[in-house]
Amino acid sequence: MGFAETFKALSDPARREILMLLKKGRLSAGEISSHFETTGATISYHLNILKRAGLAFESREKNFIYYELDTSVLEEVLLWLSDLKGADAQDGK
């Protein structure tokens, strides 16, 4: 997984909203869908993109699939951005 896939996942407002929902705790796909006026298939599509980008993960319990925020990739992106900003600051820019 690279930064391009992460930034692509973050570029969509619906996916950003899903991440904000997951920030509060794990949710089932149905619970996530209840916050949107789109089909379950559309939410599933967004969740798959977030999983591939490493921004969310799923766990199964009985007949339910729960989704949770995975902050490890976000931490890597923030570190990279911080390093990039630091390099500019050292160059006097």
NORSUL-V415273 format. One record per pair of residues at least 6 apart in sequence whose C-alpha atoms are under 8 Angstrom apart, sorted by the first residue. I is the first residue (numbers start at 0). GAP is how many residues later the second one is. Records with the same first field share a line. If there is no record, write none. Layout:
I=GAP + GAP
//
This chain:
0=51 + 52 + 53
1=51
2=74
4=47 + 48
5=47 + 48 + 49 + 67
8=6 + 40 + 41 + 44
9=6
13=32
14=31 + 32 + 35
17=14
18=36 + 37 + 50
20=11
21=45 + 46 + 47
22=45 + 46
24=43 + 44
25=40 + 41 + 42 + 43
26=39 + 40 + 41
27=36 + 37 + 38 + 39
28=11 + 14 + 15 + 36 + 37 + 38
29=10
31=11
32=6 + 7 + 10
46=9
49=6
50=6 + 7
53=16 + 18 + 19
54=14 + 15 + 16 + 17 + 18 + 19
55=11 + 12 + 13 + 14 + 15
56=10 + 11 + 12 + 13
57=7 + 8 + 9 + 10
58=6 + 7 + 8
59=6
//
